[in-house]
Amino acid sequence: MADQLTVAVLGTGIMGSAMARNLCRAGLDVRVWNRTPEKAEALTSDGARAAQTPAEAVTGADVVLTMLYDGPAALEAMTAAGPGLRPGAIWVQSTTAGVEGIAQLSDLARHLGLVFVDAPVLGTKGPAESGELLVLAAGPEDARPTLGAVFDAIGRRTVWLGEDGSGAAATRLKLVCNSWVLMLIHGTAEAVSLAKGLGVDPRYFLEAMTGPLDNGYMRLKADAILNDDYTPSFSVVTAAKDARLIVEAAEAAGVHLDLAAAGAERFRRAEAQGHGDEDMVASYFASFDN
Ligand code: NAP
């Protein structure tokens, strides 16, 4: 391995672009690929090298970081990357891909001779930009020294959840955390929409939510609705995908989750109303007829 760690980032959307920027700032040799090439090319001013194909991006990489929409997108990109991959390279899989998705991706990693690390992240656009994500990781002990520089660049802390990436231990925790985050989103959206429907000034609702009932994320997202600001940190389309993954994982485990399924339905309606690319708090619109 060369002195300078080479990291290929596949997928430079909201999260991947911010993570790639922080890897550049940390002095790593960063290559980027994105399906829509302009988003990868935008990172060249930060010092990344934009590649035309996944295989070109991963050629010579010590670490490959995938941050794509879902499991099938990550599977497709890594299959295409195959010819460029060095056996023994570390695959940090940060896409929220679900339990089944991780099983498929880790099978591909085994087939390609890669070291697989299940590494979803907690935190949205802001923490990604400031390098303060919480990294949840499961993967072999041997890979950890190499990954220190990568995880330090993108996150404030890494929680290791065992050595077996294929068991999706990190992804399981990620789904548990996201189930709570999505409930906060829908709970906030529904309370503000109910206030509107009942002719209550939603500011009185926010004033009433003090002490143990208060919540910083609820306040942030309620303010976004009141300011009509749906700039995406986490889009409705992506959150809908996560909601489906949570429902699927719960069903497979024999756990009855009513709220997760209802939340997935709210996202479906908001998307059908044309709010798919807006922030997930656009769940608000699902409370009203068009
Ligand atoms: P995003 O901005 O929509 O980025 C999605 C990325 O996936 C883009 O690079 C997109 O390429 C690519 N993509 C989608 N379908 C593809 C396909 N079929 N083949 C190849 N590339 C494809 O989403 P994001 O918010 O960065 O989320 C990325 C991942 O991080 C998701 O798994 C999400 O659940 C997870 N996550 C998000 C957040 C958050 O707050 N945003 C937080 C934690 C985890 P194009 O640019 O060409 O569309």
py3Dmol code that shows the C-alpha trace and the ligand (Angstrom):
import py3Dmol

protein = """\
ATOM      1  CA  MET A   1       0.000   0.000   0.000  1.00  0.00           C
ATOM      2  CA  ALA A   2       1.298   3.480  -0.900  1.00  0.00           C
ATOM      3  CA  ASP A   3       1.900   5.976   1.939  1.00  0.00           C
ATOM      4  CA  GLN A   4      -1.109   8.057   0.977  1.00  0.00           C
ATOM      5  CA  LEU A   5      -4.386   6.198   1.282  1.00  0.00           C
ATOM      6  CA  THR A   6      -6.401   6.128  -1.944  1.00  0.00           C
ATOM      7  CA  VAL A   7     -10.155   6.197  -1.493  1.00  0.00           C
ATOM      8  CA  ALA A   8     -12.742   5.816  -4.254  1.00  0.00           C
ATOM      9  CA  VAL A   9     -16.186   7.232  -3.519  1.00  0.00           C
ATOM     10  CA  LEU A  10     -18.993   5.791  -5.654  1.00  0.00           C
ATOM     11  CA  GLY A  11     -22.062   7.999  -5.389  1.00  0.00           C
ATOM     12  CA  THR A  12     -21.667  11.726  -4.819  1.00  0.00           C
ATOM     13  CA  GLY A  13     -25.212  12.794  -3.989  1.00  0.00           C
ATOM     14  CA  ILE A  14     -26.082  14.834  -0.882  1.00  0.00           C
ATOM     15  CA  MET A  15     -24.141  12.577   1.489  1.00  0.00           C
ATOM     16  CA  GLY A  16     -21.428  11.144  -0.766  1.00  0.00           C
ATOM     17  CA  SER A  17     -20.295  14.568  -2.015  1.00  0.00           C
ATOM     18  CA  ALA A  18     -19.942  15.917   1.536  1.00  0.00           C
ATOM     19  CA  MET A  19     -18.048  12.816   2.642  1.00  0.00           C
ATOM     20  CA  ALA A  20     -15.732  12.994  -0.396  1.00  0.00           C
ATOM     21  CA  ARG A  21     -14.985  16.658   0.369  1.00  0.00           C
ATOM     22  CA  ASN A  22     -13.960  15.791   3.915  1.00  0.00           C
ATOM     23  CA  LEU A  23     -11.757  12.947   2.679  1.00  0.00           C
ATOM     24  CA  CYS A  24     -10.026  15.483   0.385  1.00  0.00           C
ATOM     25  CA  ARG A  25      -9.628  17.940   3.288  1.00  0.00           C
ATOM     26  CA  ALA A  26      -8.011  15.164   5.339  1.00  0.00           C
ATOM     27  CA  GLY A  27      -5.321  14.853   2.657  1.00  0.00           C
ATOM     28  CA  LEU A  28      -6.373  11.494   1.218  1.00  0.00           C
ATOM     29  CA  ASP A  29      -6.104  10.674  -2.476  1.00  0.00           C
ATOM     30  CA  VAL A  30      -9.777  10.728  -3.488  1.00  0.00           C
ATOM     31  CA  ARG A  31     -11.402   9.504  -6.690  1.00  0.00           C
ATOM     32  CA  VAL A  32     -15.103  10.005  -7.293  1.00  0.00           C
ATOM     33  CA  TRP A  33     -17.701   8.542  -9.626  1.00  0.00           C
ATOM     34  CA  ASN A  34     -21.353   9.416  -9.959  1.00  0.00           C
ATOM     35  CA  ARG A  35     -24.056   8.247 -12.390  1.00  0.00           C
ATOM     36  CA  THR A  36     -24.758  11.901 -13.206  1.00  0.00           C
ATOM     37  CA  PRO A  37     -21.137  12.929 -13.949  1.00  0.00           C
ATOM     38  CA  GLU A  38     -21.550  16.646 -13.167  1.00  0.00           C
ATOM     39  CA  LYS A  39     -21.888  15.875  -9.449  1.00  0.00           C
ATOM     40  CA  ALA A  40     -18.529  14.063  -9.448  1.00  0.00           C
ATOM     41  CA  GLU A  41     -16.849  16.720 -11.585  1.00  0.00           C
ATOM     42  CA  ALA A  42     -17.963  19.403  -9.101  1.00  0.00           C
ATOM     43  CA  LEU A  43     -15.609  17.803  -6.565  1.00  0.00           C
ATOM     44  CA  THR A  44     -12.454  18.299  -8.639  1.00  0.00           C
ATOM     45  CA  SER A  45     -12.088  21.826  -7.203  1.00  0.00           C
ATOM     46  CA  ASP A  46     -11.798  20.152  -3.772  1.00  0.00           C
ATOM     47  CA  GLY A  47      -8.955  17.978  -5.033  1.00  0.00           C
ATOM     48  CA  ALA A  48     -10.844  14.811  -6.002  1.00  0.00           C
ATOM     49  CA  ARG A  49     -10.249  13.096  -9.337  1.00  0.00           C
ATOM     50  CA  ALA A  50     -13.471  12.487 -11.245  1.00  0.00           C
ATOM     51  CA  ALA A  51     -13.746   9.154 -13.070  1.00  0.00           C
ATOM     52  CA  GLN A  52     -15.997   8.279 -15.989  1.00  0.00           C
ATOM     53  CA  THR A  53     -16.767   4.771 -14.779  1.00  0.00           C
ATOM     54  CA  PRO A  54     -16.836   2.902 -11.452  1.00  0.00           C
ATOM     55  CA  ALA A  55     -13.958   0.686 -12.695  1.00  0.00           C
ATOM     56  CA  GLU A  56     -11.810   3.754 -13.431  1.00  0.00           C
ATOM     57  CA  ALA A  57     -12.607   5.244 -10.015  1.00  0.00           C
ATOM     58  CA  VAL A  58     -11.590   2.150  -8.055  1.00  0.00           C
ATOM     59  CA  THR A  59      -8.408   1.358  -9.966  1.00  0.00           C
ATOM     60  CA  GLY A  60      -5.569   1.462  -7.416  1.00  0.00           C
ATOM     61  CA  ALA A  61      -7.921   2.248  -4.531  1.00  0.00           C
ATOM     62  CA  ASP A  62      -7.145   0.891  -1.057  1.00  0.00           C
ATOM     63  CA  VAL A  63     -10.657   1.695   0.128  1.00  0.00           C
ATOM     64  CA  VAL A  64     -13.902   1.922  -1.837  1.00  0.00           C
ATOM     65  CA  LEU A  65     -16.760   3.835  -0.202  1.00  0.00           C
ATOM     66  CA  THR A  66     -20.254   3.318  -1.635  1.00  0.00           C
ATOM     67  CA  MET A  67     -22.911   5.951  -0.835  1.00  0.00           C
ATOM     68  CA  LEU A  68     -25.652   5.226  -3.335  1.00  0.00           C
ATOM     69  CA  TYR A  69     -29.441   5.357  -3.168  1.00  0.00           C
ATOM     70  CA  ASP A  70     -30.064   1.702  -2.274  1.00  0.00           C
ATOM     71  CA  GLY A  71     -28.738  -1.852  -2.315  1.00  0.00           C
ATOM     72  CA  PRO A  72     -29.465  -2.580  -6.003  1.00  0.00           C
ATOM     73  CA  ALA A  73     -27.682   0.661  -7.042  1.00  0.00           C
ATOM     74  CA  ALA A  74     -24.648  -0.280  -4.921  1.00  0.00           C
ATOM     75  CA  LEU A  75     -24.685  -3.821  -6.342  1.00  0.00           C
ATOM     76  CA  GLU A  76     -24.768  -2.470  -9.884  1.00  0.00           C
ATOM     77  CA  ALA A  77     -21.979   0.055  -9.313  1.00  0.00           C
ATOM     78  CA  MET A  78     -19.688  -2.453  -7.587  1.00  0.00           C
ATOM     79  CA  THR A  79     -20.319  -5.080 -10.268  1.00  0.00           C
ATOM     80  CA  ALA A  80     -19.312  -2.480 -12.863  1.00  0.00           C
ATOM     81  CA  ALA A  81     -16.267  -1.593 -10.713  1.00  0.00           C
ATOM     82  CA  GLY A  82     -15.128  -5.250 -10.793  1.00  0.00           C
ATOM     83  CA  PRO A  83     -12.395  -4.986 -13.449  1.00  0.00           C
ATOM     84  CA  GLY A  84     -10.649  -2.151 -11.565  1.00  0.00           C
ATOM     85  CA  LEU A  85     -10.803  -3.601  -8.050  1.00  0.00           C
ATOM     86  CA  ARG A  86      -7.708  -4.833  -6.260  1.00  0.00           C
ATOM     87  CA  PRO A  87      -8.348  -8.081  -4.365  1.00  0.00           C
ATOM     88  CA  GLY A  88      -7.930  -7.351  -0.666  1.00  0.00           C
ATOM     89  CA  ALA A  89      -9.153  -3.762  -1.000  1.00  0.00           C
ATOM     90  CA  ILE A  90     -11.594  -2.652   1.710  1.00  0.00           C
ATOM     91  CA  TRP A  91     -15.197  -1.965   0.716  1.00  0.00           C
ATOM     92  CA  VAL A  92     -16.874   0.480   3.118  1.00  0.00           C
ATOM     93  CA  GLN A  93     -20.544   0.105   2.324  1.00  0.00           C
ATOM     94  CA  SER A  94     -22.387   3.173   3.677  1.00  0.00           C
ATOM     95  CA  THR A  95     -25.511   3.115   1.501  1.00  0.00           C
ATOM     96  CA  THR A  96     -28.574   2.369   3.648  1.00  0.00           C
ATOM     97  CA  ALA A  97     -29.251  -0.953   1.950  1.00  0.00           C
ATOM     98  CA  GLY A  98     -31.312  -2.952   4.463  1.00  0.00           C
ATOM     99  CA  VAL A  99     -30.641  -6.346   5.970  1.00  0.00           C
ATOM    100  CA  GLU A 100     -31.327  -8.328   2.772  1.00  0.00           C
ATOM    101  CA  GLY A 101     -29.368  -5.807   0.738  1.00  0.00           C
ATOM    102  CA  ILE A 102     -26.298  -6.204   2.936  1.00  0.00           C
ATOM    103  CA  ALA A 103     -26.446  -9.986   2.495  1.00  0.00           C
ATOM    104  CA  GLN A 104     -26.337  -9.548  -1.292  1.00  0.00           C
ATOM    105  CA  LEU A 105     -23.582  -6.924  -1.180  1.00  0.00           C
ATOM    106  CA  SER A 106     -21.394  -8.960   1.152  1.00  0.00           C
ATOM    107  CA  ASP A 107     -21.813 -11.969  -1.187  1.00  0.00           C
ATOM    108  CA  LEU A 108     -20.528  -9.794  -4.025  1.00  0.00           C
ATOM    109  CA  ALA A 109     -17.621  -8.648  -1.855  1.00  0.00           C
ATOM    110  CA  ARG A 110     -16.670 -12.275  -1.201  1.00  0.00           C
ATOM    111  CA  HIS A 111     -16.890 -13.014  -4.932  1.00  0.00           C
ATOM    112  CA  LEU A 112     -14.649 -10.017  -5.715  1.00  0.00           C
ATOM    113  CA  GLY A 113     -12.142 -10.842  -2.958  1.00  0.00           C
ATOM    114  CA  LEU A 114     -12.840  -7.624  -1.034  1.00  0.00           C
ATOM    115  CA  VAL A 115     -12.830  -6.984   2.704  1.00  0.00           C
ATOM    116  CA  PHE A 116     -16.426  -6.027   3.468  1.00  0.00           C
ATOM    117  CA  VAL A 117     -17.333  -3.433   6.085  1.00  0.00           C
ATOM    118  CA  ASP A 118     -21.019  -2.701   6.729  1.00  0.00           C
ATOM    119  CA  ALA A 119     -20.814   1.020   7.600  1.00  0.00           C
ATOM    120  CA  PRO A 120     -24.049   3.016   7.485  1.00  0.00           C
ATOM    121  CA  VAL A 121     -23.950   6.519   8.940  1.00  0.00           C
ATOM    122  CA  LEU A 122     -26.217   8.519  11.232  1.00  0.00           C
ATOM    123  CA  GLY A 123     -26.557  12.238  10.605  1.00  0.00           C
ATOM    124  CA  THR A 124     -27.809  14.188   7.666  1.00  0.00           C
ATOM    125  CA  LYS A 125     -26.430  16.798   5.222  1.00  0.00           C
ATOM    126  CA  GLY A 126     -25.149  19.235   7.894  1.00  0.00           C
ATOM    127  CA  PRO A 127     -23.165  16.668   9.914  1.00  0.00           C
ATOM    128  CA  ALA A 128     -21.908  15.113   6.663  1.00  0.00           C
ATOM    129  CA  GLU A 129     -20.585  18.506   5.557  1.00  0.00           C
ATOM    130  CA  SER A 130     -18.905  19.202   8.898  1.00  0.00           C
ATOM    131  CA  GLY A 131     -17.442  15.681   9.169  1.00  0.00           C
ATOM    132  CA  GLU A 132     -19.529  14.886  12.235  1.00  0.00           C
ATOM    133  CA  LEU A 133     -21.424  11.789  11.202  1.00  0.00           C
ATOM    134  CA  LEU A 134     -21.787   8.868  13.575  1.00  0.00           C
ATOM    135  CA  VAL A 135     -20.353   5.862  11.751  1.00  0.00           C
ATOM    136  CA  LEU A 136     -21.845   2.482  12.652  1.00  0.00           C
ATOM    137  CA  ALA A 137     -19.486  -0.221  11.490  1.00  0.00           C
ATOM    138  CA  ALA A 138     -19.131  -3.992  11.408  1.00  0.00           C
ATOM    139  CA  GLY A 139     -16.102  -5.557   9.797  1.00  0.00           C
ATOM    140  CA  PRO A 140     -12.802  -7.310  10.458  1.00  0.00           C
ATOM    141  CA  GLU A 141     -10.459  -6.011  13.125  1.00  0.00           C
ATOM    142  CA  ASP A 142      -7.599  -6.049  10.570  1.00  0.00           C
ATOM    143  CA  ALA A 143      -9.289  -3.373   8.471  1.00  0.00           C
ATOM    144  CA  ARG A 144      -9.697  -0.899  11.338  1.00  0.00           C
ATOM    145  CA  PRO A 145      -6.233   0.720  11.373  1.00  0.00           C
ATOM    146  CA  THR A 146      -6.523   1.522   7.638  1.00  0.00           C
ATOM    147  CA  LEU A 147     -10.038   2.848   8.090  1.00  0.00           C
ATOM    148  CA  GLY A 148      -9.122   5.159  10.968  1.00  0.00           C
ATOM    149  CA  ALA A 149      -8.186   7.993   8.594  1.00  0.00           C
ATOM    150  CA  VAL A 150     -11.362   7.523   6.542  1.00  0.00           C
ATOM    151  CA  PHE A 151     -13.777   7.416   9.472  1.00  0.00           C
ATOM    152  CA  ASP A 152     -12.008  10.276  11.268  1.00  0.00           C
ATOM    153  CA  ALA A 153     -12.462  12.416   8.149  1.00  0.00           C
ATOM    154  CA  ILE A 154     -16.187  11.789   7.772  1.00  0.00           C
ATOM    155  CA  GLY A 155     -17.331  11.248  11.335  1.00  0.00           C
ATOM    156  CA  ARG A 156     -17.068  12.428  14.906  1.00  0.00           C
ATOM    157  CA  ARG A 157     -17.203   8.865  16.258  1.00  0.00           C
ATOM    158  CA  THR A 158     -17.248   5.274  15.057  1.00  0.00           C
ATOM    159  CA  VAL A 159     -19.189   2.571  16.881  1.00  0.00           C
ATOM    160  CA  TRP A 160     -17.852  -0.898  16.028  1.00  0.00           C
ATOM    161  CA  LEU A 161     -20.494  -3.639  16.163  1.00  0.00           C
ATOM    162  CA  GLY A 162     -18.461  -6.747  15.622  1.00  0.00           C
ATOM    163  CA  GLU A 163     -16.240  -8.268  12.973  1.00  0.00           C
ATOM    164  CA  ASP A 164     -18.829  -9.775  10.649  1.00  0.00           C
ATOM    165  CA  GLY A 165     -19.961  -7.226   8.074  1.00  0.00           C
ATOM    166  CA  SER A 166     -22.137  -9.795   6.303  1.00  0.00           C
ATOM    167  CA  GLY A 167     -24.406 -10.125   9.364  1.00  0.00           C
ATOM    168  CA  ALA A 168     -25.548  -6.489   8.909  1.00  0.00           C
ATOM    169  CA  ALA A 169     -25.137  -5.682  12.621  1.00  0.00           C
ATOM    170  CA  ALA A 170     -24.477  -2.015  11.813  1.00  0.00           C
ATOM    171  CA  THR A 171     -27.322  -1.824   9.305  1.00  0.00           C
ATOM    172  CA  ARG A 172     -29.717  -3.348  11.849  1.00  0.00           C
ATOM    173  CA  LEU A 173     -28.870  -0.568  14.329  1.00  0.00           C
ATOM    174  CA  LYS A 174     -29.185   2.008  11.542  1.00  0.00           C
ATOM    175  CA  LEU A 175     -32.738   0.786  10.777  1.00  0.00           C
ATOM    176  CA  VAL A 176     -33.682   0.971  14.460  1.00  0.00           C
ATOM    177  CA  CYS A 177     -32.375   4.557  14.665  1.00  0.00           C
ATOM    178  CA  ASN A 178     -34.075   5.575  11.426  1.00  0.00           C
ATOM    179  CA  SER A 179     -37.403   4.141  12.587  1.00  0.00           C
ATOM    180  CA  TRP A 180     -37.289   6.669  15.444  1.00  0.00           C
ATOM    181  CA  VAL A 181     -36.113   9.565  13.249  1.00  0.00           C
ATOM    182  CA  LEU A 182     -38.892   8.941  10.714  1.00  0.00           C
ATOM    183  CA  MET A 183     -41.479   8.827  13.518  1.00  0.00           C
ATOM    184  CA  LEU A 184     -40.283  12.241  14.702  1.00  0.00           C
ATOM    185  CA  ILE A 185     -40.630  13.582  11.163  1.00  0.00           C
ATOM    186  CA  HIS A 186     -44.180  12.318  10.714  1.00  0.00           C
ATOM    187  CA  GLY A 187     -45.192  13.220  14.274  1.00  0.00           C
ATOM    188  CA  THR A 188     -44.009  16.784  13.719  1.00  0.00           C
ATOM    189  CA  ALA A 189     -45.611  17.024  10.274  1.00  0.00           C
ATOM    190  CA  GLU A 190     -48.936  15.681  11.541  1.00  0.00           C
ATOM    191  CA  ALA A 191     -49.051  17.954  14.623  1.00  0.00           C
ATOM    192  CA  VAL A 192     -48.350  21.073  12.534  1.00  0.00           C
ATOM    193  CA  SER A 193     -50.891  20.030   9.879  1.00  0.00           C
ATOM    194  CA  LEU A 194     -53.510  19.311  12.576  1.00  0.00           C
ATOM    195  CA  ALA A 195     -52.866  22.752  14.060  1.00  0.00           C
ATOM    196  CA  LYS A 196     -53.476  24.267  10.652  1.00  0.00           C
ATOM    197  CA  GLY A 197     -56.648  22.230  10.148  1.00  0.00           C
ATOM    198  CA  LEU A 198     -58.036  23.135  13.584  1.00  0.00           C
ATOM    199  CA  GLY A 199     -57.182  26.810  13.243  1.00  0.00           C
ATOM    200  CA  VAL A 200     -54.510  26.677  15.971  1.00  0.00           C
ATOM    201  CA  ASP A 201     -51.381  28.790  15.629  1.00  0.00           C
ATOM    202  CA  PRO A 202     -48.625  26.103  15.490  1.00  0.00           C
ATOM    203  CA  ARG A 203     -46.367  28.431  17.485  1.00  0.00           C
ATOM    204  CA  TYR A 204     -48.548  27.721  20.547  1.00  0.00           C
ATOM    205  CA  PHE A 205     -47.903  24.004  19.990  1.00  0.00           C
ATOM    206  CA  LEU A 206     -44.144  24.677  19.960  1.00  0.00           C
ATOM    207  CA  GLU A 207     -44.444  26.835  23.076  1.00  0.00           C
ATOM    208  CA  ALA A 208     -46.301  24.021  24.866  1.00  0.00           C
ATOM    209  CA  MET A 209     -43.666  21.400  24.069  1.00  0.00           C
ATOM    210  CA  THR A 210     -41.294  22.117  26.940  1.00  0.00           C
ATOM    211  CA  GLY A 211     -39.335  19.988  29.397  1.00  0.00           C
ATOM    212  CA  PRO A 212     -39.374  16.270  28.600  1.00  0.00           C
ATOM    213  CA  LEU A 213     -41.780  16.859  25.689  1.00  0.00           C
ATOM    214  CA  ASP A 214     -39.281  19.087  23.894  1.00  0.00           C
ATOM    215  CA  ASN A 215     -37.113  17.812  21.084  1.00  0.00           C
ATOM    216  CA  GLY A 216     -34.525  19.728  19.053  1.00  0.00           C
ATOM    217  CA  TYR A 217     -35.138  17.787  15.847  1.00  0.00           C
ATOM    218  CA  MET A 218     -38.927  18.326  16.129  1.00  0.00           C
ATOM    219  CA  ARG A 219     -38.305  22.076  16.523  1.00  0.00           C
ATOM    220  CA  LEU A 220     -35.908  22.174  13.548  1.00  0.00           C
ATOM    221  CA  LYS A 221     -38.360  20.380  11.289  1.00  0.00           C
ATOM    222  CA  ALA A 222     -41.432  22.305  12.533  1.00  0.00           C
ATOM    223  CA  ASP A 223     -39.564  25.537  11.753  1.00  0.00           C
ATOM    224  CA  ALA A 224     -38.816  24.227   8.246  1.00  0.00           C
ATOM    225  CA  ILE A 225     -42.548  23.682   7.655  1.00  0.00           C
ATOM    226  CA  LEU A 226     -43.456  27.094   9.106  1.00  0.00           C
ATOM    227  CA  ASN A 227     -40.795  28.762   6.927  1.00  0.00           C
ATOM    228  CA  ASP A 228     -41.925  26.772   3.871  1.00  0.00           C
ATOM    229  CA  ASP A 229     -38.338  25.526   3.450  1.00  0.00           C
ATOM    230  CA  TYR A 230     -38.183  22.032   2.003  1.00  0.00           C
ATOM    231  CA  THR A 231     -34.539  22.141   0.838  1.00  0.00           C
ATOM    232  CA  PRO A 232     -33.539  18.472   0.992  1.00  0.00           C
ATOM    233  CA  SER A 233     -31.177  17.147   3.641  1.00  0.00           C
ATOM    234  CA  PHE A 234     -32.801  13.766   3.232  1.00  0.00           C
ATOM    235  CA  SER A 235     -35.319  13.585   0.405  1.00  0.00           C
ATOM    236  CA  VAL A 236     -38.824  12.119   0.560  1.00  0.00           C
ATOM    237  CA  VAL A 237     -37.824   9.520  -2.066  1.00  0.00           C
ATOM    238  CA  THR A 238     -34.809   8.350  -0.029  1.00  0.00           C
ATOM    239  CA  ALA A 239     -36.742   8.368   3.253  1.00  0.00           C
ATOM    240  CA  ALA A 240     -39.529   6.344   1.587  1.00  0.00           C
ATOM    241  CA  LYS A 241     -36.928   3.759   0.603  1.00  0.00           C
ATOM    242  CA  ASP A 242     -35.658   3.614   4.202  1.00  0.00           C
ATOM    243  CA  ALA A 243     -39.227   3.291   5.513  1.00  0.00           C
ATOM    244  CA  ARG A 244     -39.774   0.302   3.217  1.00  0.00           C
ATOM    245  CA  LEU A 245     -36.512  -1.277   4.432  1.00  0.00           C
ATOM    246  CA  ILE A 246     -37.644  -0.846   8.065  1.00  0.00           C
ATOM    247  CA  VAL A 247     -41.046  -2.420   7.346  1.00  0.00           C
ATOM    248  CA  GLU A 248     -39.415  -5.335   5.475  1.00  0.00           C
ATOM    249  CA  ALA A 249     -36.853  -5.959   8.228  1.00  0.00           C
ATOM    250  CA  ALA A 250     -39.573  -5.882  10.909  1.00  0.00           C
ATOM    251  CA  GLU A 251     -41.792  -8.288   8.946  1.00  0.00           C
ATOM    252  CA  ALA A 252     -38.881 -10.688   8.467  1.00  0.00           C
ATOM    253  CA  ALA A 253     -38.262 -10.563  12.224  1.00  0.00           C
ATOM    254  CA  GLY A 254     -41.961 -11.101  13.076  1.00  0.00           C
ATOM    255  CA  VAL A 255     -42.249  -7.635  14.672  1.00  0.00           C
ATOM    256  CA  HIS A 256     -45.502  -5.669  14.121  1.00  0.00           C
ATOM    257  CA  LEU A 257     -44.713  -2.010  13.378  1.00  0.00           C
ATOM    258  CA  ASP A 258     -47.869  -0.022  12.612  1.00  0.00           C
ATOM    259  CA  LEU A 259     -46.314   3.446  12.592  1.00  0.00           C
ATOM    260  CA  ALA A 260     -43.475   2.588  10.186  1.00  0.00           C
ATOM    261  CA  ALA A 261     -45.944   1.293   7.596  1.00  0.00           C
ATOM    262  CA  ALA A 262     -48.189   4.355   8.052  1.00  0.00           C
ATOM    263  CA  GLY A 263     -45.118   6.589   7.615  1.00  0.00           C
ATOM    264  CA  ALA A 264     -44.147   4.794   4.409  1.00  0.00           C
ATOM    265  CA  GLU A 265     -47.663   5.494   3.129  1.00  0.00           C
ATOM    266  CA  ARG A 266     -47.343   9.221   3.984  1.00  0.00           C
ATOM    267  CA  PHE A 267     -44.087   9.398   1.999  1.00  0.00           C
ATOM    268  CA  ARG A 268     -45.766   7.585  -0.910  1.00  0.00           C
ATOM    269  CA  ARG A 269     -48.550  10.181  -0.956  1.00  0.00           C
ATOM    270  CA  ALA A 270     -46.139  13.131  -0.642  1.00  0.00           C
ATOM    271  CA  GLU A 271     -44.107  11.740  -3.549  1.00  0.00           C
ATOM    272  CA  ALA A 272     -47.281  11.243  -5.652  1.00  0.00           C
ATOM    273  CA  GLN A 273     -48.131  14.902  -4.923  1.00  0.00           C
ATOM    274  CA  GLY A 274     -44.800  15.945  -6.485  1.00  0.00           C
ATOM    275  CA  HIS A 275     -42.708  16.407  -3.314  1.00  0.00           C
ATOM    276  CA  GLY A 276     -40.316  13.487  -3.890  1.00  0.00           C
ATOM    277  CA  ASP A 277     -37.152  15.581  -4.216  1.00  0.00           C
ATOM    278  CA  GLU A 278     -37.989  17.813  -1.233  1.00  0.00           C
ATOM    279  CA  ASP A 279     -36.866  17.219   2.334  1.00  0.00           C
ATOM    280  CA  MET A 280     -38.677  14.356   4.077  1.00  0.00           C
ATOM    281  CA  VAL A 281     -40.543  16.834   6.290  1.00  0.00           C
ATOM    282  CA  ALA A 282     -42.665  17.373   3.159  1.00  0.00           C
ATOM    283  CA  SER A 283     -44.550  14.434   4.731  1.00  0.00           C
ATOM    284  CA  TYR A 284     -46.568  17.461   5.924  1.00  0.00           C
ATOM    285  CA  PHE A 285     -48.282  17.680   2.513  1.00  0.00           C
ATOM    286  CA  ALA A 286     -49.587  14.126   2.833  1.00  0.00           C
ATOM    287  CA  SER A 287     -52.052  15.488   5.434  1.00  0.00           C
ATOM    288  CA  PHE A 288     -53.932  17.458   2.804  1.00  0.00           C
ATOM    289  CA  ASP A 289     -55.685  16.828  -0.478  1.00  0.00           C
ATOM    290  CA  ASN A 290     -53.754  18.407  -3.328  1.00  0.00           C
TER     291      ASN A 290
END
"""
ligand_1 = """\
48
NAP
P -28.975 11.366 -2.997
O -28.478 12.740 -2.842
O -30.253 11.154 -3.717
O -27.846 10.488 -3.697
C -28.120 9.210 -4.193
C -26.950 8.745 -5.005
O -27.253 7.464 -5.565
C -26.630 9.667 -6.176
O -25.248 9.619 -6.375
C -27.377 8.973 -7.330
O -26.863 9.275 -8.598
C -27.085 7.546 -6.979
N -27.967 6.583 -7.633
C -29.295 6.439 -7.463
N -29.738 5.405 -8.201
C -28.671 4.909 -8.844
C -28.480 3.834 -9.746
N -29.499 3.064 -10.124
N -27.245 3.599 -10.221
C -26.211 4.379 -9.831
N -26.304 5.415 -8.970
C -27.533 5.657 -8.477
O -29.156 10.627 -1.586
P -28.351 10.801 -0.220
O -29.212 11.551 0.703
O -26.962 11.251 -0.490
O -28.370 9.293 0.286
C -27.411 8.332 -0.123
C -27.527 7.135 0.817
O -27.231 7.553 2.152
C -28.926 6.501 0.874
O -28.806 5.115 1.021
C -29.526 7.118 2.132
O -30.543 6.301 2.697
C -28.298 7.211 3.031
N -28.329 8.255 4.073
C -28.825 9.477 3.792
C -28.822 10.439 4.784
C -29.369 11.833 4.550
O -29.668 12.511 5.530
N -29.468 12.327 3.322
C -28.307 10.147 6.052
C -27.766 8.879 6.300
C -27.790 7.935 5.272
P -27.457 10.519 -9.444
O -26.763 11.714 -8.889
O -27.096 10.201 -10.844
O -28.945 10.541 -9.205
"""
view = py3Dmol.view(width=600, height=400)
view.addModel(protein, "pdb")
view.setStyle({"model": 0}, {"cartoon": {"style": "trace"}})
view.addModel(ligand_1, "xyz")
view.setStyle({"model": 1}, {"stick": {}})
view.zoomTo()
view.show()
